[in-house]
Amino acid sequence: EPEVTQTPSHQVTQMGQEVILRCVPISNHLYFYWYRQILGQKVEFLVSFYNNEISEKSEIFDDQFSVERPDGSNFTLKIRSTKLEDSAMYFCASRPTGASSGNTIYFGEGSWLTVV
Amino acid sequence: SQQGEEDPQALSIQEGENATMNCSYKTSINNLQWYRQNSGRGLVHLILIRSNEREKHSGRLRVTLDTSKKSSSLLITASRAADTASYFCATPHSGGGADGLTFGKGTHLIIQP
């Protein structure tokens, strides 16, 4: 079964460093998302992306964050200058187009980011 | 305001029993979804129920939706140890095509053998 894949699975970075988290969405999907989950807390929406542009973003997604679809398969989340509070599990997700799918969103296994 | 709040926050039952989790939301929705998350893993989509549906079944899962009360319930029948996980309800942000989802805080379900 097709799945969303994410790399790395775990990354430790120094505060202030830039981090890029990578995702390969399911191949025929057109809507892409990043979510994060701080340890023990709920899953929080960061950003949605469609047709090569941001469709919606939350207040968490400030100027430190950016997303890019550099080629036909990858979808990346960049954190420009990491802070301790950016430590979290980051989930990539994608959704197929078409009304029949409703809003079913398929998630990757996550990238665990630890900022020290 | 919080959208998609589940209760109870934690539930521990014996294997074979039924588990019921509830979700309340505040704004109008066109669908509601339930997801499962095993510890440290990604979210797995379980079931989607549309606003014009009152009940939906998938295997051992039964979901109800009461739009007048803005609430949904997830029932897992004949629970198994492998059902131990956190369960989240999620509602779309808006009626647009690229809807993100707002998740609740989840119910942590423990199935005791």
Contacts between the chains, C-beta under 8 A, distances in Angstrom:
chain1	res1	chain2	res2	distance
A	4	B	42	7.9
A	31	B	97	7.3
A	31	B	98	5.1
A	33	B	100	6.0
A	35	B	103	8.0
A	41	B	105	7.6
A	42	B	88	7.3
A	42	B	103	5.3
A	42	B	104	6.5
A	42	B	105	4.6
A	42	B	106	6.3
A	43	B	37	7.9
A	43	B	43	6.7
A	43	B	88	6.7
A	43	B	103	4.3
A	44	B	103	7.6
A	45	B	93	7.4
A	45	B	100	4.3
A	45	B	101	6.6
A	45	B	102	6.5
A	45	B	103	7.9
A	47	B	100	7.9
A	48	B	98	4.5
A	48	B	99	7.5
A	48	B	100	4.8
A	49	B	98	7.5
A	50	B	97	6.9
A	50	B	98	4.3
A	55	B	96	7.3
A	55	B	97	7.9
A	55	B	98	3.6
A	56	B	93	6.6
A	56	B	94	8.0
A	56	B	96	7.5
A	56	B	98	6.3
A	56	B	100	5.7
A	58	B	100	7.8
A	89	B	40	7.9
A	91	B	42	6.1
A	91	B	43	6.7
A	93	B	43	7.9
A	97	B	97	7.8
A	102	B	31	5.3
A	102	B	33	7.9
A	102	B	48	4.9
A	102	B	50	6.7
A	103	B	31	5.9
A	103	B	33	6.8
A	103	B	48	7.1
A	103	B	92	4.8
A	103	B	99	5.2
A	103	B	101	6.9
A	104	B	33	6.9
A	104	B	45	5.5
A	104	B	48	5.6
A	105	B	33	7.9
A	105	B	45	7.0
A	105	B	101	6.1
A	106	B	45	6.6
A	107	B	35	7.8
A	107	B	42	4.5
A	107	B	43	4.3
A	107	B	44	7.4
A	107	B	45	7.7
A	108	B	42	5.6
A	109	B	41	6.1
A	109	B	42	4.3
A	110	B	41	7.4
A	110	B	42	5.3
A	112	B	40	8.0
